[in-house]
């Protein structure tokens, strides 16, 4: 039974089991993914030194909101093979994500990322805007203020050590507010994630080097702005790794909506997955919902809250993701939701006379012309 997109705040968190798979690409590269739910595809990219399993409790709730969740391990993290030494750039790691989506049959999706995953989501959106219905960036490692500091980290061992110390302090601030049982569960999760990553010790260092060498992301953010990709930035007020000023810069350069999470540090949505799920719920009732309504009008989805209609419009019957996801949605049960405060700092400033999602209209026309019997619902 299809779950309507958007769960009212007063209802419980519906949790959907995500199943774990290894996907082999055409060149033999194996990529770890987790899949679950039905509806608008939501591709999630994790932070540096973590992997997709760190976010499963949040993402199981996201699937319950009416998304088809696809969480992907980055190169050298979790269950994904590392890249060869000649594929060390961040763009190569993003290309691996795109090739994985191709293998799964995911053409278009909401792309969300945390920290390093947010930086990768920006690269993905700028290089393949036709693949992105909207971008949701949680404490993304990007923004002019951060990009100014990154080259100094590569040159100064002292500054690098200071940053590691800040990261260690920040990492224990969000979970410090958890109950004893929840804190122990959080620590066990981190230990499990670390053990999986330890099998590829060069994965962390390679990804860190790729970030340090990735340069100024302002031009990529301008591409997102010029392509009018709906972009939403959600950032912890007290983030020590990526200070809030960087989120301001990011939002200005991408013309994104910006929310501040009061009192939160860098990994608030991992420490409290109910907060991460509630953030997505609020966005569905706000800017993300508006973006999906625009996409529904372009794609001919009559009711944007109908998850089955999104499934039919965006996922081909033969897509591999259907095989991996199975025929039945397995529910894990319901939990009480937990509200997270989100302060609106900036709204997107798209011109009122600008047509919504011009890149989606162009690519949908091409795609519809290749699908016999598919009506083109776009307007000139």
C-alpha positions in Angstrom: 0.0 0.0 0.0 1.5 3.4 -1.1 2.3 5.8 1.7 1.2 9.5 0.9 4.2 11.8 0.6 4.4 14.0 3.7 3.4 12.6 7.1 1.5 15.2 9.3 3.6 16.3 12.3 1.1 14.9 14.8 1.5 11.3 13.5 4.2 8.8 14.4 7.4 8.2 12.5 6.7 5.3 10.1 10.0 3.4 9.7 10.8 1.3 6.6 13.5 -1.3 6.5 16.4 -0.6 4.1 18.0 -3.6 2.5 21.8 -3.7 1.9 23.3 -4.7 -1.4 26.6 -4.7 -3.4 26.1 -3.4 -6.9 28.8 -4.3 -9.5 29.3 -1.7 -12.2 30.4 -2.4 -15.7 34.1 -2.1 -14.9 33.8 -4.5 -12.0 33.8 -1.8 -9.3 31.6 -2.8 -6.4 29.5 -0.2 -4.6 27.6 -0.6 -1.3 24.0 0.7 -1.2 21.0 0.5 1.0 17.5 0.8 -0.6 14.0 1.0 0.9 10.6 2.7 0.5 8.6 3.9 -2.5 8.0 7.3 -4.1 10.4 10.1 -5.1 14.0 8.8 -5.3 16.1 10.3 -2.5 19.8 9.7 -3.0 21.8 10.2 0.2 25.6 10.8 0.4 27.4 10.4 3.7 30.1 12.3 5.5 33.9 11.8 5.5 35.1 8.8 7.5 31.5 7.5 7.9 29.4 5.3 5.6 25.7 4.9 4.8 25.0 2.8 7.8 25.6 5.7 10.1 22.4 7.3 8.8 20.1 4.2 8.6 17.8 5.2 11.5 17.2 8.6 9.9 16.8 7.2 6.4 14.4 4.5 7.5 12.1 7.3 8.7 12.7 9.2 5.5 11.5 6.2 3.6 8.4 6.3 5.8 7.7 9.9 4.6 7.2 8.7 1.0 10.7 8.4 -0.5 12.5 5.6 -2.3 15.7 6.0 -0.4 19.0 5.0 -2.0 22.0 5.5 0.3 25.4 5.0 -1.3 28.8 4.4 0.2 31.5 6.7 -1.3 34.6 5.3 -2.7 36.8 3.7 -0.1 34.1 3.8 2.6 31.9 1.1 3.9 31.3 -1.6 1.3 32.5 0.4 -1.8 35.8 -0.4 -3.4 38.4 2.4 -3.3 39.3 4.2 -6.5 42.7 3.6 -8.2 45.4 6.2 -7.6 44.6 7.9 -10.9 41.0 8.5 -9.8 41.7 10.5 -6.7 39.7 13.7 -7.5 36.4 14.4 -5.9 34.9 14.6 -9.4 35.9 11.0 -9.9 34.1 10.0 -6.7 31.0 11.8 -7.8 31.2 10.1 -11.2 31.2 6.8 -9.3 27.9 7.8 -7.7 26.4 8.8 -11.1 27.5 5.4 -12.6 25.9 3.7 -9.7 22.6 5.5 -10.3 22.8 4.6 -13.9 23.2 0.9 -13.0 20.2 1.1 -10.7 18.0 2.9 -13.3 17.7 6.1 -11.3 17.5 9.0 -13.7 16.3 11.8 -11.5 16.2 12.2 -7.7 16.3 14.5 -4.8 20.0 14.4 -3.8 20.8 14.9 -0.1 24.2 14.9 1.5 25.9 15.5 4.9 29.3 17.2 5.3 31.5 15.6 2.5 28.3 14.2 1.1 27.0 17.7 0.7 30.1 18.8 -1.2 29.6 15.8 -3.5 26.0 16.6 -3.9 27.0 20.1 -5.1 29.4 18.6 -7.6 26.8 16.1 -8.8 24.1 18.8 -9.2 26.5 21.2 -11.1 27.8 18.5 -13.4 24.5 16.7 -14.1 21.6 19.2 -13.3 19.2 17.1 -15.3 19.5 14.3 -12.6 18.6 16.5 -9.6 15.0 17.4 -8.7 16.3 19.2 -5.6 19.4 19.3 -3.4 19.2 19.1 0.4 22.5 19.9 2.0 23.0 19.0 5.7 26.0 20.9 7.2 27.7 20.6 3.8 31.4 21.0 3.6 31.3 23.9 1.2 31.0 27.7 1.0 33.4 30.5 0.3 34.6 30.8 3.9 35.4 27.1 4.1 37.0 27.0 0.6 39.3 29.8 1.7 40.6 27.7 4.6 41.0 24.4 2.8 44.2 25.2 1.0 45.8 26.3 4.3 44.9 22.9 5.8 46.9 21.2 3.1 50.0 23.4 3.8 50.0 23.6 7.6 50.3 20.5 9.7 49.6 22.6 12.8 46.3 23.8 11.4 45.4 20.3 10.4 46.0 19.1 13.9 43.9 21.9 15.3 41.1 20.9 12.9 41.3 17.3 14.0 40.9 18.4 17.6 37.9 20.6 16.7 36.4 17.6 14.9 36.9 15.4 18.0 35.3 17.9 20.3 32.4 18.6 17.9 31.7 14.9 17.4 30.8 14.4 21.1 28.7 17.6 21.5 25.5 16.5 19.7 25.4 13.0 21.4 26.1 14.5 24.8 22.4 15.5 25.0 21.2 11.9 24.4 19.9 9.7 27.1 22.2 7.0 28.5 20.7 4.2 26.4 20.6 6.3 23.2 24.2 7.4 23.8 25.4 3.8 24.1 23.5 2.9 20.9 25.2 5.8 19.1 28.6 4.7 20.3 28.0 1.1 19.1 26.9 2.5 15.7 30.1 4.5 15.3 32.2 1.5 16.3 30.5 -0.6 13.7 31.0 2.1 11.1 34.7 2.4 12.0 35.2 -1.3 11.7 33.8 -1.4 8.2 35.9 1.5 7.1 39.0 0.1 8.7 39.1 -2.6 5.9 40.1 0.2 3.5 42.4 2.4 5.5 43.3 4.5 2.5 39.7 5.4 1.8 39.6 8.1 4.4 42.9 9.6 3.5 42.1 9.5 -0.2 38.8 11.2 0.3 40.3 13.9 2.6 43.0 14.6 0.0 40.4 14.8 -2.7 38.5 17.5 -0.7 41.7 19.4 0.0 42.5 19.5 -3.7 38.9 20.2 -4.9 39.4 23.9 -5.1 36.8 26.7 -4.9 33.2 25.5 -5.3 31.8 28.9 -5.9 31.6 28.3 -9.7 29.7 25.1 -9.1 27.2 26.9 -6.8 26.7 29.5 -9.5 25.8 26.7 -11.9 23.2 25.5 -9.5 21.9 29.0 -9.2 21.8 29.6 -12.9 20.1 26.3 -13.6 17.6 27.2 -10.9 18.1 23.9 -9.1 16.0 24.0 -5.9 18.6 24.0 -3.1 18.0 23.8 0.6 20.7 24.2 3.2 20.1 23.0 6.8 23.0 23.8 9.1 23.8 23.5 12.8 24.3 26.8 14.5 27.3 25.7 16.5 29.0 23.5 13.8 32.7 23.7 14.5 33.9 21.8 11.4 31.9 23.9 8.9 31.0 27.2 10.6 27.6 28.6 9.9 29.2 31.5 8.0 30.1 29.0 5.3 26.5 27.9 5.1 25.5 31.6 4.5 28.1 31.9 1.7 26.9 28.6 0.1 23.2 29.8 0.2 24.1 33.1 -1.3 26.1 31.7 -4.1 23.6 28.9 -5.0 20.5 31.1 -4.3 19.4 28.5 -1.8 17.0 28.5 1.1 18.9 28.4 4.4 17.8 27.1 7.8 19.7 27.2 11.0 19.3 24.5 13.7 19.7 26.2 17.0 22.3 24.7 19.4 23.3 21.9 16.9 26.8 20.9 16.0 28.0 19.1 12.9 26.3 15.7 13.2 23.0 16.5 14.8 21.0 14.3 12.4 23.1 11.3 13.2 23.1 11.7 16.9 19.3 12.2 16.8 17.8 10.6 13.7 14.3 11.7 14.7 15.5 15.3 14.2 16.9 14.5 10.8 13.6 12.9 9.8 11.6 15.8 11.2 13.8 18.2 9.2 12.9 16.4 6.0 9.2 16.4 7.1 9.2 20.1 7.6 10.9 20.7 4.2 8.3 18.5 2.5 5.7 20.8 4.0 7.7 23.8 2.7 10.4 24.4 0.1 11.1 20.8 -0.9 7.4 20.2 -1.3 7.1 23.3 -3.6 10.0 21.9 -5.7 8.3 18.5 -6.0 5.0 20.2 -6.9 6.8 22.0 -9.8 8.4 18.7 -10.9 5.1 16.9 -10.7 3.6 19.5 -13.1 6.5 18.9 -15.6 6.4 15.1 -15.3 2.6 14.8 -15.5 2.2 13.5 -11.9 -1.4 14.6 -11.1 -1.1 14.3 -7.3 2.4 15.2 -6.0 1.7 13.4 -2.7 1.0 10.1 -4.5 4.1 8.0 -4.0 2.9 5.3 -6.5 2.5 8.0 -9.2 6.1 9.2 -8.6 7.3 5.6 -8.8 5.6 5.1 -12.1 6.8 8.4 -13.5 10.5 8.2 -12.5 11.4 4.5 -12.3 11.3 2.3 -15.4 9.7 -1.1 -14.9 13.0 -2.9 -15.7 15.1 -0.7 -13.4 17.5 -2.7 -11.3 16.5 -0.8 -8.2 13.1 -2.5 -8.4 14.7 -5.9 -8.2 16.8 -4.9 -5.2 14.0 -3.2 -3.4 11.7 -6.2 -3.7 7.9 -6.4 -4.1 6.9 -5.6 -0.5 7.8 -2.7 1.7 8.8 -4.1 5.1 7.8 -1.8 8.0 9.9 -1.7 11.2 7.2 -0.1 13.2 6.3 3.4 14.4 8.1 5.8 16.7 7.1 9.0 18.3 8.3 11.9 16.2 10.6 14.5 17.7 10.5 18.1 16.6 13.6 19.9 15.6 13.7 23.7 15.6 14.7 25.2 12.2 15.1 28.9 11.9 14.6 30.4 8.4 17.6 32.6 7.7 17.4 33.0 3.9 14.8 32.3 1.2 15.7 31.6 -2.4 15.3 34.7 -4.7 14.4 33.1 -8.0 12.9 35.7 -10.4 9.1 35.6 -10.4 8.9 35.4 -14.2 11.4 32.5 -14.4 9.9 29.2 -15.6 10.3 26.4 -13.0 12.9 23.7 -13.7 13.9 24.5 -17.3 16.5 21.8 -17.3 13.9 19.2 -16.3 11.5 20.3 -19.1 14.3 19.9 -21.7 15.5 16.5 -20.5 11.9 15.2 -20.0 11.0 16.0 -23.6 14.0 14.0 -24.8 13.2 11.1 -22.4 9.5 11.1 -23.2 10.2 10.9 -27.0 12.1 7.7 -26.5 9.4 6.0 -24.4 6.5 4.7 -26.6 3.1 5.7 -25.3 4.5 8.2 -22.9 2.8 11.6 -23.0 4.9 14.7 -22.9 3.2 16.9 -20.2 5.7 19.8 -20.5 4.6 23.2 -21.7 6.6 25.4 -24.0 
